[in-house]
Amino acid sequence: MVSVRKKKVGNQEYYYLEHSFRKNTRIEKKEKYLGKELPKNIEELKKQFVSEIYRDKWFNVFGKIKAGFCAQNKTMPPSAFEKEKETFMIRFTYDTNRIEGSTLTLRETADLLERGITPGAKSMEDVSEAEAHKNAFYELLEYKKDMSMQMVLYFHKKLLENTKKDIAGKIRQHQVAISGSKFMPPFPAEIYLLLTDFFRWYHRYRDKIQPVELAALVHLKLVTIHPFADGNGRISRLMMNFVLYKYGYPMLNIPYEKRAGYYRALERAQTKKDENIFLQWFFRRYSKEQNKYLLP
């Protein structure tokens, strides 16, 4: 909890922000000087202060995760490394497509993508989109250029060209709504400008923002722009992992079973226009998923 504290030194009064938090078994305090007068934008300053504290906390953890991940990869035989990548691809494909309504089970997804066994009595659209996601995932890992408008359109087309050819790789020209969400995506006339601003932001800040935060913001910003008629979540999660892989961090899968917290964090960040809501959820999720790489 952030509070405003007033200190008196001689005849002068000074204002500070103060935040207490638990670190292991200790209670620690952080302060931020505000000045001799209480600023009018105090609520915004409180949010920024908490954000700075949590970034310091999480970025240290993320650095340790990357170090552990790199150390493991150096000692892992190439065949084992490829098997681990395949295991992640299968789970990622299952969860990202299941979140969007696929009926394939994890076992059916594994049998399909590992052994080429097509599940019976299941939608051929779900089968085709699982195979397309696998191909897009592996191609993305080999992609040498950086993120661009053309790249996002290309990989969106790869995901849907066999099932929804009329919208694959095409910016939507009609208004859409997100089922069950209070957030209303931008109007079609706004999308191109929003995408242009997004890529301008990305190329300006890609080497200035901590990579895990960059991946989270890429996902949040893209899915909020909602440039496509379908597949926005899938393409945003692919681009998120493109950033993580590009900067040498372990990739992230968002389990279908955790979708409620994921949806809630996205919706709150979008409706309140506060990226920190999603970032705090993302940082906790990333740390929990990757704690196996933390060195003792």
Secondary structure, DSSP 8 states (H G I E B T S, - for coil): -EEEEEEEETTEEEEEEEEEEEETTEEEEEEEEEESS--TTHHHHHHHHHHHHHHHHHHHHHHHHHHHHHHHHHHS-HHHHHHHHHHHHHHHHHHHHHHTT----HHHHHHHHHH----TTS-HHHHHHHHHHHHHHHHHHT--S---HHHHHHHHHHHHTTT-TTTTT----S----TT-S-----HHHHHHHHHHHHHHHHHHTTTS-HHHHHHHHHHHHHHH--SSS-HHHHHHHHHHHHHHHTT-------GGGHHHHHHHHHHHHHHT-HHHHHHHHHHHHHHHTGGG---
